[in-house]
Amino acid sequence: MGACGASAPRLINGTPDVVVSSITHDSRQVRVGTLFCCIKGEKYDGHEFAAAAVERGATALLVQRELSDIPTDIPQIVVDDSRGCVGFVATELYENPSGHLSLVGITGTNGKTTTAHLLAAIMRATGSQTEVIGTLSGSFTTPEASDLQSHFSEMLANGTRSVAMEVSSHALSHGRVNGTSFAACVFTNLGRDHLDFHGSEESYFQAKARLFASDFTSVGVVNADDSYGQRLIKDSSISITPFSMNDVSELQVTATTHQYSWCGRVIRIGIGGTVNVMNSIAAATTAREIGIHLDDIVDGLESAPAVPGRFEKVEAGQDFVVLVDFAHTPDGLAEVLRSVRASSPDGRVILVFGCGGDRDKMKRPLMGEIAVSLADVVIVTSDNPRSEDPEAIMYSIIAGIPDHMRHRLLSTDVDRRRAIQRAINVARAGDVVLIAGKGHEVTQTIGSESYPFDDRTVALEMLRSVA
């Protein structure tokens, strides 16, 4: 509790011997025996829901200020930073579950999901029951602190012993992993993203860098080919093992596989694109650092399934390639487009993409310029516009396209389904159609509503309609 602020926690009312069996910051999840944590957020202040939580059975409150409308028999633990405290308190309540797991945390702008799934495949190759926490497993990349520790506890009870976990910059800024012990932490790369939240790229980096400290781990695995990774290697106070493209030789990459020699072994991974080479190297290096045998590393990587929405191929017997990828940042889009070009040098690259609403607006023109610089044919469409006008978002994207590159912009269409149809209609034998931005997502958010929409499903329907 000492990490919850400059001042020591104070107990107001009640007694310290009440029974607490669960912890949450969500008043809707309160039941008898819950410690309710009052967190002040951007939209809501949890202190306003404290009375309702007590009515639902909360036996104690974690607060940043004393609440006068709470019965005097309900203990109020007053701390400087209730959000920052939740993870530490939950860790104590659930008896430090992460300390009993082989838990690896993975952070970075791009590649977290693929690296986590490849590492999980390696862990499973050892015979260890393994889970993945991340973008594909919940509404948050990294769950809230109380949910996270509860999840770790449930995993242990169900036999899980290894976990590969994505750790977002939001999670680090909000203390969601406070109290968590990692066997190792991985840094994939850093590019422009989430500046609407962090304000600057430096602040974004500093949020990521928090993970590479003795509070969380003693082992870091860091991308030495990334400039921010080089800073971590130089400045971190923990032991750092670098990984790099220079670690492999005899590299071969196609749209559906990549292969290389690493540590004296030839490894063939069933995921395409040069963008994924660094992800598999990261997974292999991390596995080695936490003591996994080379044979299991090779077996795990070679048996790893495709990762949903990451360089995922959509196949209906057509004579061109269709790929769906989550790339939604300038660096991510550039890397995927370079990967597509490298794996299919003889055909055209046809790109369909948009940018999300209510997010960093400054990246939109940058992505427009990247699109026409690295693709032959570009169709700009809507992503998840949320509360913004999708037409305005598209205008911001095409504003970044230089005049001498405008001939590569085939069209703009706010209807994403129609845009995908257009790309497939103009594709010829040997071309690659890349549908970027939404990846694994199965909905499209327009205004405050989410509608069913899966790029992979839509692309397959279009391919079958023209077959």
Rosetta blueprint (number, residue, H / E / L):
1 M L
2 G H
3 A H
4 C H
5 G L
6 A L
7 S L
8 A L
9 P L
10 R E
11 L E
12 I E
13 N L
14 G L
15 T L
16 P L
17 D L
18 V L
19 V L
20 V L
21 S L
22 S E
23 I E
24 T E
25 H L
26 D L
27 S H
28 R H
29 Q H
30 V L
31 R L
32 V L
33 G L
34 T E
35 L E
36 F E
37 C E
38 C L
39 I L
40 K E
41 G L
42 E L
43 K L
44 Y L
45 D E
46 G H
47 H H
48 E H
49 F H
50 A H
51 A H
52 A H
53 A H
54 V H
55 E H
56 R L
57 G L
58 A L
59 T L
60 A E
61 L E
62 L E
63 V E
64 Q L
65 R L
66 E L
67 L L
68 S L
69 D L
70 I L
71 P L
72 T L
73 D L
74 I L
75 P L
76 Q E
77 I E
78 V E
79 V L
80 D L
81 D L
82 S H
83 R H
84 G H
85 C H
86 V H
87 G H
88 F H
89 V H
90 A H
91 T H
92 E H
93 L H
94 Y L
95 E L
96 N L
97 P H
98 S H
99 G H
100 H H
101 L L
102 S E
103 L E
104 V E
105 G E
106 I E
107 T E
108 G L
109 T L
110 N L
111 G L
112 K H
113 T H
114 T H
115 T H
116 A H
117 H H
118 L H
119 L H
120 A H
121 A H
122 I H
123 M H
124 R H
125 A H
126 T L
127 G L
128 S L
129 Q L
130 T E
131 E E
132 V E
133 I E
134 G L
135 T L
136 L L
137 S L
138 G L
139 S L
140 F L
141 T L
142 T L
143 P L
144 E L
145 A H
146 S H
147 D H
148 L H
149 Q H
150 S H
151 H H
152 F H
153 S H
154 E H
155 M H
156 L H
157 A H
158 N L
159 G L
160 T L
161 R L
162 S E
163 V E
164 A E
165 M E
166 E E
167 V L
168 S L
169 S H
170 H H
171 A H
172 L H
173 S H
174 H L
175 G L
176 R L
177 V L
178 N L
179 G L
180 T L
181 S L
182 F L
183 A L
184 A E
185 C E
186 V E
187 F E
188 T L
189 N L
190 L L
191 G L
192 R L
193 D L
194 H L
195 L H
196 D H
197 F H
198 H H
199 G L
200 S L
201 E H
202 E H
203 S H
204 Y H
205 F H
206 Q H
207 A H
208 K H
209 A H
210 R L
211 L L
212 F L
213 A L
214 S L
215 D L
216 F L
217 T L
218 S L
219 V E
220 G E
221 V E
222 V E
223 N E
224 A L
225 D L
226 D L
227 S H
228 Y H
229 G H
230 Q H
231 R H
232 L H
233 I H
234 K H
235 D H
236 S L
237 S L
238 I L
239 S E
240 I E
241 T E
242 P E
243 F E
244 S L
245 M H
246 N H
247 D H
248 V L
249 S E
250 E E
251 L E
252 Q E
253 V E
254 T L
255 A L
256 T L
257 T L
258 H E
259 Q E
260 Y E
261 S E
262 W E
263 C L
264 G L
265 R E
266 V E
267 I E
268 R E
269 I E
270 G L
271 I L
272 G L
273 G L
274 T H
275 V H
276 N H
277 V H
278 M H
279 N H
280 S H
281 I H
282 A H
283 A H
284 A H
285 T H
286 T H
287 A H
288 R H
289 E H
290 I L
291 G L
292 I L
293 H L
294 L H
295 D H
296 D H
297 I H
298 V H
299 D H
300 G H
301 L H
302 E H
303 S H
304 A L
305 P L
306 A L
307 V L
308 P L
309 G L
310 R L
311 F L
312 E E
313 K E
314 V L
315 E L
316 A L
317 G L
318 Q L
319 D L
320 F L
321 V E
322 V E
323 L E
324 V E
325 D E
326 F L
327 A L
328 H L
329 T L
330 P H
331 D H
332 G H
333 L H
334 A H
335 E H
336 V H
337 L H
338 R H
339 S H
340 V H
341 R H
342 A H
343 S H
344 S L
345 P L
346 D L
347 G L
348 R L
349 V E
350 I E
351 L E
352 V E
353 F E
354 G L
355 C L
356 G L
357 G L
358 D L
359 R L
360 D L
361 K L
362 M L
363 K H
364 R H
365 P H
366 L H
367 M H
368 G H
369 E H
370 I H
371 A H
372 V H
373 S H
374 L H
375 A L
376 D L
377 V E
378 V E
379 I E
380 V E
381 T E
382 S L
383 D L
384 N L
385 P L
386 R E
387 S L
388 E L
389 D L
390 P H
391 E H
392 A H
393 I H
394 M H
395 Y H
396 S H
397 I H
398 I H
399 A L
400 G L
401 I L
402 P L
403 D H
404 H H
405 M H
406 R H
407 H H
408 R H
409 L E
410 L E
411 S E
412 T E
413 D E
414 V L
415 D L
416 R H
417 R H
418 R H
419 A H
420 I H
421 Q H
422 R H
423 A H
424 I H
425 N H
426 V H
427 A L
428 R L
429 A L
430 G L
431 D L
432 V E
433 V E
434 L E
435 I E
436 A E
437 G L
438 K L
439 G L
440 H L
441 E L
442 V L
443 T E
444 Q E
445 T E
446 I E
447 G L
448 S L
449 E E
450 S E
451 Y E
452 P E
453 F L
454 D L
455 D H
456 R H
457 T H
458 V H
459 A H
460 L H
461 E H
462 M H
463 L H
464 R H
465 S H
466 V H
467 A L
